[in-house]
Amino acid sequence: MIHTTPNQTDIDQIKLESNRFSNLPKEIGKVIVGQNHIIALIINAILCKGHILLEGVPGVAKTTMIKAIASTLGLSFNRIQFTPDLLPSDLIGTLIFNPKTHDFETKKGPIFANLILADEINRAPAKVQAALLEAMQEQQVTIGSQTYKLDEPFLVFATQNPIEQEGTYRLPEAQLDRFLFKIHVDYPTIFEEREIVLRSSAGYTLSQVLGKTDIIESQKLAQSVYVDEKIINYIVAIIFATRKPMDYFLHELVSYIQYGISPRGTLALYNAAKVHAFLAGRHYVTPDDVKAICIPALRHRLHLTYEAEANNLTEDHIIKKIISTIPTP
């Protein structure tokens, strides 16, 4: 792949379009207090055509946030509550026999929307996860013998509760790897909590800031952001440090990493860094763009040993150690 610097027209267009996206957090802020960092990551994922796994305790406005984003972007939205008795047909649809025509007709499921909220995704069994995986990876579903393309943009925002594990299934590694980001949604600060209480009785109507066409055009425009070879080498070094820490003088990490990050993680970091630069109004990527999205882009792709768990080390700790050790270009 040849990396060329964007022409002046593209540079001007990047500045113009990124400014339009800067209005989104303000509009979403009418119903969501704080969480600006999470909103920025969600916008990044949308422009990367990436799916998100949101992890947080119940009641921290995960669903409300996704609904608000869908509304401000003019995207069709469906919420699917994942349960142990959920069937693939409940997700993608099924064939129904019509006695009048003596033929089977397709009844499409809730997966046919731009933005899907897969609530408590880890409660659904393997067959449902497999059906969702096809939709996430191929942007299509198969009902009977017929394959149907999903609308663009198509995004899955999944949630899971980190506390209550009874009746849950561990997400397959292949599916975890399909999520661009894994985002931890924390409690609001004391000042934000107070603001939530004050706003609770007020009603707000959200306005649509951008549309589907704007999103698709910006997705293409973000791909034109320039990435210098030194930045590419920096991204690759971070990934390889998770596979061969000894080569990067990270000997203490050898016993903590079970296996490192796949090339899909490299591409996720690369593309998310480009979008981070785009949203900042720049036509080129800096090391700070890479560092800003490194943890949410990689934490769910890194698999640690029991020794790391025994020492209370998380994926975030390991990634931070790698970033602080790899020389910044």
C-alpha positions in Angstrom: 0.0 0.0 0.0 1.3 3.4 -1.0 0.7 6.1 1.6 0.4 9.5 -0.1 -0.1 12.9 1.5 -3.7 14.2 1.0 -4.0 17.0 -1.5 -5.1 20.5 -0.5 -8.8 19.8 -1.4 -8.8 16.8 0.9 -7.1 18.8 3.7 -9.7 21.5 3.5 -12.5 18.9 3.4 -11.1 17.1 6.5 -11.1 20.4 8.5 -14.7 21.1 7.3 -16.2 17.7 8.0 -14.4 17.2 11.4 -15.9 20.5 12.6 -19.3 19.2 11.8 -18.7 16.2 14.0 -17.6 18.5 16.9 -21.2 19.5 17.3 -22.3 15.9 18.2 -21.0 15.8 21.8 -22.8 19.1 22.5 -26.1 17.7 21.2 -25.7 14.4 23.0 -24.8 16.3 26.2 -28.4 17.4 26.4 -29.3 14.0 27.7 -25.9 12.5 28.8 -24.0 14.2 31.6 -20.2 13.7 31.2 -18.8 10.6 29.5 -17.2 12.8 26.8 -14.3 10.4 26.4 -16.7 7.5 25.7 -18.8 9.6 23.3 -15.6 10.5 21.4 -14.6 6.8 21.1 -18.1 5.9 19.9 -17.9 8.5 17.1 -14.4 7.2 16.3 -15.8 3.7 15.9 -18.7 4.8 13.7 -16.2 6.4 11.3 -14.1 3.3 11.4 -17.1 1.1 10.6 -16.3 -0.6 13.9 -18.3 -2.4 16.5 -18.0 -1.6 20.3 -18.2 -3.6 23.5 -19.4 -1.5 26.4 -18.7 -2.9 29.8 -20.2 -1.3 32.9 -22.6 -1.9 35.8 -26.4 -1.4 35.2 -27.7 2.2 35.4 -24.7 4.2 34.0 -26.7 5.3 30.9 -25.2 2.9 28.3 -28.5 2.4 26.5 -29.5 6.0 26.7 -26.1 7.1 25.3 -26.5 4.8 22.3 -30.1 5.9 21.6 -29.0 9.5 21.7 -26.2 8.9 19.3 -28.5 7.1 16.9 -31.0 10.0 17.1 -28.4 12.7 16.4 -27.0 10.8 13.4 -30.4 9.9 11.9 -29.7 6.2 12.2 -32.3 3.5 12.5 -32.0 1.8 15.9 -33.0 -1.5 17.5 -32.3 -2.8 20.9 -32.1 -6.6 21.4 -32.2 -8.0 24.9 -29.9 -11.1 24.8 -31.2 -13.9 27.0 -30.2 -17.6 27.4 -33.3 -18.7 25.5 -32.7 -16.4 22.5 -32.7 -18.1 19.1 -30.8 -17.0 16.0 -34.2 -16.5 14.3 -35.1 -14.0 17.0 -32.1 -12.0 15.9 -31.9 -12.3 12.1 -35.5 -13.4 11.2 -37.1 -16.5 9.8 -39.2 -18.0 7.0 -42.9 -18.1 7.6 -45.4 -20.2 5.6 -48.1 -18.1 3.9 -51.2 -20.4 3.4 -52.7 -18.0 0.8 -49.7 -18.1 -1.5 -48.6 -21.7 -0.4 -45.1 -20.3 -0.2 -42.6 -19.3 2.5 -42.0 -15.6 3.1 -39.1 -13.9 4.8 -39.8 -12.1 8.1 -36.7 -10.0 8.8 -35.5 -9.7 12.4 -34.3 -6.7 14.5 -30.8 -7.0 13.1 -31.9 -5.0 10.1 -31.1 -1.6 11.4 -28.1 0.8 11.2 -27.3 0.6 14.9 -27.9 -2.5 17.0 -27.7 -2.4 20.8 -27.0 -6.0 21.8 -27.9 -5.7 25.5 -26.1 -8.1 27.8 -24.5 -9.9 24.9 -22.8 -12.5 27.0 -26.2 -14.0 28.1 -26.9 -15.5 24.6 -25.9 -19.1 23.6 -23.3 -20.0 21.0 -25.7 -20.3 18.0 -26.9 -16.8 18.5 -23.3 -15.5 18.8 -22.5 -17.3 15.5 -25.4 -15.6 13.8 -24.3 -12.2 15.2 -20.7 -12.8 14.1 -21.7 -13.2 10.5 -23.6 -9.9 10.6 -20.6 -8.2 12.3 -17.9 -9.5 10.0 -19.7 -9.8 6.6 -22.5 -7.2 7.1 -24.9 -9.8 5.9 -27.2 -12.5 7.3 -28.5 -15.8 5.9 -32.2 -16.7 6.3 -33.0 -20.1 4.9 -31.0 -20.3 1.7 -31.1 -16.6 1.0 -28.4 -14.1 2.0 -29.4 -10.5 2.8 -27.1 -7.5 2.9 -27.4 -5.2 5.9 -27.9 -1.5 5.5 -24.9 0.9 5.6 -23.7 2.0 8.0 -24.2 -1.2 10.2 -22.8 -1.1 13.7 -23.2 -3.4 16.7 -22.8 -1.8 20.1 -22.9 -4.6 22.7 -23.1 -4.3 26.5 -22.1 -6.6 29.2 -22.3 -6.5 33.0 -18.9 -7.2 34.6 -20.4 -8.1 38.0 -23.2 -10.5 37.5 -21.7 -13.6 35.8 -24.5 -16.2 36.7 -26.3 -17.3 33.5 -23.7 -15.8 31.2 -21.5 -17.3 28.4 -18.0 -16.3 27.7 -17.7 -14.5 24.4 -15.7 -16.5 21.8 -12.2 -15.0 21.2 -13.1 -14.7 17.4 -16.1 -12.5 18.3 -14.2 -10.4 20.8 -11.6 -9.7 18.1 -14.4 -8.3 15.8 -15.0 -5.4 18.2 -13.0 -2.3 17.4 -13.1 -1.0 21.0 -13.8 -2.4 24.4 -14.9 0.6 26.5 -15.3 0.6 30.3 -18.2 2.8 31.4 -17.6 4.0 34.9 -19.7 5.8 37.5 -20.2 9.5 37.0 -18.3 11.9 39.2 -20.0 13.5 42.2 -20.6 16.8 40.3 -22.0 14.8 37.3 -24.2 12.8 39.6 -25.6 16.0 41.0 -26.3 17.3 37.5 -28.1 14.1 36.6 -30.4 14.6 39.5 -31.1 18.2 38.5 -31.9 17.3 34.9 -34.0 14.2 35.8 -37.3 16.2 35.7 -36.5 18.1 32.5 -37.4 16.9 29.0 -35.0 17.3 26.1 -35.6 16.8 22.4 -32.5 15.9 20.4 -31.9 17.3 17.0 -30.4 15.4 14.1 -26.9 16.9 13.5 -25.7 14.6 10.7 -27.1 12.0 8.4 -26.2 8.6 6.8 -24.6 10.3 3.8 -22.4 12.5 6.0 -21.2 9.4 7.9 -20.4 7.4 4.7 -18.6 10.4 3.1 -16.6 11.0 6.3 -15.7 7.3 6.6 -14.1 7.6 3.1 -12.5 10.9 3.9 -10.9 9.6 7.1 -9.1 6.9 5.1 -7.2 9.7 3.2 -5.5 10.8 6.4 -1.7 10.5 6.0 0.2 8.0 8.1 4.0 8.4 8.1 6.2 5.2 7.9 7.6 6.0 11.3 4.1 5.9 12.8 3.4 2.6 11.1 6.6 1.2 12.5 5.5 2.5 15.9 2.1 0.8 15.7 3.7 -2.5 14.6 6.2 -2.3 17.4 3.5 -2.0 20.0 1.7 -5.0 18.6 4.9 -7.1 18.4 5.8 -6.2 22.0 2.7 -8.2 23.0 3.9 -11.2 21.0 7.7 -11.1 21.7 8.2 -8.8 24.8 11.8 -10.1 25.1 12.7 -8.3 21.8 11.6 -5.0 23.3 13.4 -5.3 26.7 10.1 -6.2 28.4 11.4 -9.3 30.0 9.1 -8.9 33.0 6.0 -9.3 30.8 6.9 -12.7 29.4 5.2 -14.7 32.2 2.1 -12.5 32.1 1.2 -12.6 28.4 -0.4 -15.9 27.2 -0.6 -14.8 23.6 -0.4 -11.5 21.9 -2.5 -9.4 19.6 -3.4 -10.5 16.1 -3.0 -8.5 12.8 -6.6 -7.5 13.1 -5.6 -5.6 16.2 -2.8 -3.9 14.2 -5.4 -2.7 11.6 -7.8 -1.6 14.3 -5.1 0.6 15.9 -4.0 2.0 12.5 -7.5 2.9 11.3 -8.7 4.3 14.7 -5.6 6.5 14.9 -6.4 7.9 11.4 -10.0 8.7 12.6 -8.7 10.2 15.8 -6.5 12.6 13.7 -9.5 13.3 11.4 -11.8 14.3 14.3 -9.0 16.6 15.5 -9.1 18.3 12.1 -5.7 17.0 11.0 -4.7 15.3 7.8 -1.8 13.4 9.4 -1.5 11.0 12.3 0.8 11.7 15.3 2.1 9.3 18.0 -0.4 10.9 20.4 -3.3 9.7 18.1 -2.0 6.2 18.5 -1.6 6.5 22.3 -5.1 8.0 22.7 -6.9 4.9 21.4 -4.3 2.2 22.2 -6.0 0.8 25.3 -9.6 0.6 24.1 -8.5 -0.8 20.8 -6.2 -3.5 22.3 -7.4 -4.4 25.8 -9.8 -7.1 24.7 -7.4 -8.7 22.2 -4.6 -9.3 24.7 -4.8 -12.5 26.7 -3.0 -12.8 30.0 -1.9 -15.7 32.1 -3.1 -16.8 35.6 0.1 -15.4 37.0 -0.9 -11.9 35.8 -4.3 -12.3 37.4 -2.7 -13.5 40.6 -0.6 -10.3 40.6 -3.6 -8.1 40.0 -2.3 -7.1 36.6 -4.9 -6.2 33.9 -4.6 -5.8 30.2 -4.6 -2.0 30.7 -1.5 -2.3 32.9 0.4 -4.3 30.3 -0.5 -2.0 27.5 0.5 1.1 29.5 3.9 -0.6 30.3 4.4 -1.3 26.6 3.5 2.3 25.5 5.9 3.7 28.1 8.7 1.5 27.0 8.5 1.6 23.1 10.3 4.7 21.9 8.0 7.4 20.6 8.9 8.5 17.0 
